[in-house]
Amino acid sequence: MAATGKFVSDSPATQLALATETHIRLFDVSQGEFRPLTPRLPVQATITAMCSVPGARSADRLLVLSDSGNPTLLEYTPSTGQLAAVAAEPLCRSGVRRASPQQFAAADPSGACVFLTAAQTAACMYQLGSDSSNNNTPTLGSPIDAPRPECVTLALAACSDAAYPTFATLELELAGSDTGNNGHGPRGSTLAFYTLEPNLHTVVRSHTRHFHGEASFLVALPGGVPGNPRVALGFPGHVVVTDMQGELTIELPLPGRSDVVVAGAATPRITLLQTADGQLLKLVVGAAPDARGITPASLRPFDMLQVCTALHILPSGHLAAVPEWGDVQLLQFESLGEDQDESESESNSDSSAANAAEPQTHTLTHLARTGTLPTLNPLTAARFDATTLSVLCPAVQPHSTTPATRTLRSTVPFHTVVASPLPPSPQRLWALRASTSAPHHSLLVLAFPRATKTLAMADDAITELAPGPFPGGETTLHCALLQGDTLVQVTPGRVTQVQAAAPYAAVSEWLPPAGVRCVCAASTPTQLAVALSNGTVAYFIADAGAAAHGALLEAAARADLGGSAPITALAMGGDAKAGVPALFLAVATGDKLLSTVALHPDSASFLERTSYQRLGDVAVDVVCVPGEVHCGLRNGVYARSTLARGPESSPLDPPVFVDVTNRYLGGRPVSLSLLPGVALENVHDSDSDSEEEDEDEEDEAPVETHPCVVAHSEETWTWYASGGREYLRQVSLPEGIGALLRAAEVHTAPLPANGCVALSRTGQLVIGRFGRFPLASAWFAQQDSTDASEDEDEDETVAFPQYRTKCMLPMGEHTVMVENHIGKTHASRFSILSPVQNEPLPQPQHTPIPFGKCTAATLVEFSSGGSHLVVATGGGTLHTYALGARADGTFAPRLLHSTETNEAKGQAGQAGSSISALASFRGMLLASVHRSLVLFALGKKQLLRRFAAPLAPSAAHVTCLAVRGDALVAAGDLRESVTVYRHSQAEGDPTFFPVACDSVSRHVTALAFLDDWTLAGGDRAGNVWCLRVPPAAHAPLGEADSPAQLWRRREDKRLGGNLMEAPFRLELANHFYLNDIVTSLAVVRDVQRSGRELLVYTGLQGSIGVLVPVLSSGEARLLRGLEGAVERLEESADAVTAPEDVTVLASRKVPAVEGRYTLVGRDHSSYRGYYAPVRNVIDGDLCETFFDLPPLEQRLVCAAMPKATTPEAVRSALNLIRIDNM
């Protein structure tokens, strides 16, 4: 769904609102590209219709209809970047109902009213007003019912040239109605006009016209006679232009090979219609009759695009095209086709139809593509990779006919600009500025075991300074720029301070006591702390006097931690971006303690330990960010300690430790690097050296930056926080880099944001930048596979893909993608994608399957060895391909044979039964053939049938199979849910025996085993559930066990075998309504070294979600209490009595109509339990909304939980789940 309007106040630009059934997002498209104004906003409801409501003296608003039963006006708030409800009125019961006016919506162009219709019969109209007592807030009046016969609404349009608000509907009258055909005569369509009489507050249905033939499209035409609006109706093979008074009726044949109109858009300048083959037609209708009394009209070919569900012509001269399959496009009008000769265009169309019945590409003539918005809707197949934290799915690119793929990564991308080899064993590095006011870094200091090198960065070149500012004969422990534009170097034997500018004159030097050496150091621009080998810390302050040039002054006393354990790491506790002196020093010692030392000279605990915390192992590195101390431990654990200030503590004293969380990152010790300010959003992911992009980046407004901690272990990780949410994500590095050992923030002219210089494990100096960081609002970064040969003309080329992905099968690091032909041609093909770029491997790219369209496919490792692809086509034929690997890493697919199943050529009426479920089982092929489970082995000339076992008597059509080990098989059915079978060898006769079946009918779309006795699945209604085999059926089967013996062990002994299809019933363990049809399920293990198994799913609308197991009862109680408290937020708000709190809550524009305060007033419990009550599932999306609530409402939620807690504790629990599992 899409709507356009001027939703931003005080801005002439036009915005585009895009919505699925569950989310809304707003884009600014005035500049020819998609610039997001809001994140993807969940509505916690099912959106059924959406339209733009013009504002007379204010910004336009969005009218959203949903299954909440509450028509809702949404307004964009620029200060928060969110959509807020400004008006909502209860109209009907919740739920999607045919008779509820929630299927179609249109707004009068003047903004006076909106017209709502149901899919069948019901319709009403709302007058729009404003509340002068509440800042002219928009209001919806009482609904005015519209008189309608028994009919089905096909389309709705708002007319612009009527005296009163008028709407046109395309209706299909039902048999038996007063005006219907009563079941006699040809079936036709009815055009009806509905007019609002504002003085009488009534809706009048008038000027109805009946047409022979089934119309499927309706659009209102501007530019007609005032008081007599015009519309265009799309019929098979022609278009009819008519008006409300019936004075004009023009029938125009569709040119060329066009058949049916599917989309259109009309403005005073141009009217475009699109046919089912993608052809754009320009409709021109004269404003008045000519001298002969004939109104001129023409319908000419204009251009071609992929078939769209919506077209929107924008005032900026752009066309927004929302295709039914693929990415949303934004195109610029190069011309309106006014100079195009009619006969020439018609002849060109006819010749194109004759030469190519199904063109693969088309060169745009009157349009030019300026922007593309990647989308996954619909998502029919996917492959999950836990190693790279990525999801591979098919993509339909508007300029490519090749089988493109889209890789979604939840890692932080690192783009390399320069990589240069270094001498052996680099240990540390620092990036320094020449002065505190310099915008860019100019020096790099590299520490080696017995040497230090200084590099100068200038004019995109890096050179070694000889001599450098520091002595190069020993290693460097710490280096920094201090106040007064001086550089300080800490080595094991001295502390040296020099001027930051050449010739680097000496400022001061400090030597440790005899027999004592420096072990580590930390600094701010005005402070320096040096840990000594005798367990003390020397503290220095930079002299602010002009004559002293910022020389370091040592404090009279030293911090003595009072122990024999050595100091292993130091960190200054303060905000590195703020530049203020640190209040405390974090000290890690060899006895596994982390301590804080007060640094404020006026504190009573100056240079004394104020708090400590025991860690799991010795810390090898420590960094501080506001409110937290991060430690990298020797055993590979990353520890984050939370700091808080006590109620009676002095502001001069440091905060104390209150909590610690640990995360295992690998077997190597964890070292840490701090990047003080990174931009988490608005960063381009792709590398580009073009001057235009560099200028654009410089012109962009400054973005908000956040501290980022880079953790180095077996992999490279980043920690960052935004909006109260914390994240810990892996870093995806280019090939040849390995992992990073150390990193430092760097800003240069080519790297204005997120620049980084690092040491790699392969011994290289790497300079690059971090890309977009995954956030809750944008979790995945998308990367498309493109054909380089098509990139040059992609803005002028429109591709019409001939194939659509059926399934994606993992084959080690490679992926086998099977595609079906879109048209009437019964053919399919498959490709083997490379593991790096996810592009088809060369020679050959595609292997055709000319036998028919694929109905199911799977990979099987037969006992003979090697991977084999088995494809089932229509008619029940199995085709086996050997995927032989070559020495160069490519594959040579070869067709071995085709096997016709017996049922496909057997009984009359059963011939041609398709096979829609295949799986690999015990090194053989398991197939659902008609009403049997058949096991095939590989033969020389065909697949050999080993045995066949009958399915349950009620099985209608098996849609998917899931296999667990060598004994269990689960079959998902079209109607009869899931049946679990066990492989039995009773009496030497192998067979599959039904063990447990479901007692509820479900249309299963995906299945996966969670463990030996638990299944997860999704159905066509948008539910996801888990079913468990009862414990009584877990007993192992011996050779002597027979089906009869299992029947004697059944649960319910009251019913005989002739009344039960299986001896046991599956138990429902979990149930949740996703509002999206699950297309694939996968159990992903050990994601991000979490040690847990996650259930990842994809939905048809492009949703990708994860179900996280909650292991502890305390965690479950907290989350369930949070979910219930957020649901009851409005009840808690109504109980507030404090005057200041009442004032804050009253500032919200619209109260909730029903249940929890959402965008559309949908009750959460009834929504998530749409078909069945929620069972043992906690809505994580609802819990995550806690971060977006104002502080007062967060406190209300915490107070309403069964066990009262604090907002900090709730945020910590939610962050822990996200960091540990996602």
ABEGO torsion letter per residue (X at the ends): XBBBEBABBGBABBBBBBBBAABBBBBBAAAGBBBBABBBBBAGBBBABBBBBBBAABBBBBBBBBAAGBBBBBBBBAAAGBBBBABBBBABBBEBBAABBAABBBBBAAGABBBBBBABGBBBBBBBBBBAABGGBBBBBBBBBBBBBBBBBABBBBBAABABBBBBBBBBBBBGBAABAGGBEBBBBBBBBBBBBAAAGBBBBBGBBBBBEBBABBBBBBGBBBGBBBBBBBBBGBBBBBBAAGABBBBBBBBEABABBABBBBBAABBBBBBAAGBBBBBBBBABBBAAGBBBBBBBBABBBBBBABBBBBAAGBBBBBBABEBBBBBBBABAGAABBAAAAAAAAAAAAAABABBABBBBAABBBABBBBBAOBBABBBBBAAAGBBBBBBBBAABABBBBBBBBABBBBBBABBBBBBBGBABBBBBBABAABABBABBBBBBAABBBBBBBBGGBBBBBOBBABBAABBBABBBBBBGGBBBBBBAABBBBBBABOAGBBABBBBBBBGBBBABBBBBAABBBBBBAAGBBBBBBBBABAAAGGBBBBBABBBBAGBABBBABBBBBBBAAAGBBBABBBBBBAAGBBBBBBABAABAABGBBABBBBBABBBABBBBBBGBBBBBBAAGBBBBBBBBBBAABBAABBBBBABBBBBBAEABBBBBBBBABBBABGBBABBBABAAAAAAAAABBBBBBBBBBBBBBABBBBBBBBGGBBBBBBBBBBBGAEBBABBBBBBBAABABGBBBBBBAAGBBBBBBBBBBBBAABABBBBBBBBAAAAAAAAABBBBBABBBABBBBBEABBBBBBBBABABBBBBBBBBBAAAGBBBBOBABBBBAAEBBABBBBBBBAAEEBBBBBBBBGGBBBBBBBBBBAAGBBBBBBABBBBBAAAABBBGABGBBBABBBBBGGBBBBBBEABBBBBBBBAABBBBABBBBBBAABABBABBBBBEAABBBBBBAAAEBBBBBBBABGGBBBBBBABBBABBBBBABBBBABAABBBBBBAAGBBBBBBBBAAAABBBBAABBAAAAAAABABAABBAAABABABBBBBABBBBAGBBBABBBBBBGBGGAGBBBBBBBBAAGBBBBBBBBABAAAAAAAAAAAAAAAAAAAAAAABABAAAAAAAAABABBBABEBBBAAGBBAAAAAAAABBBBGBBBAAAAAAAAABBAAAAAAAAAABABBBBAAAAAAAAAAAAAAAX
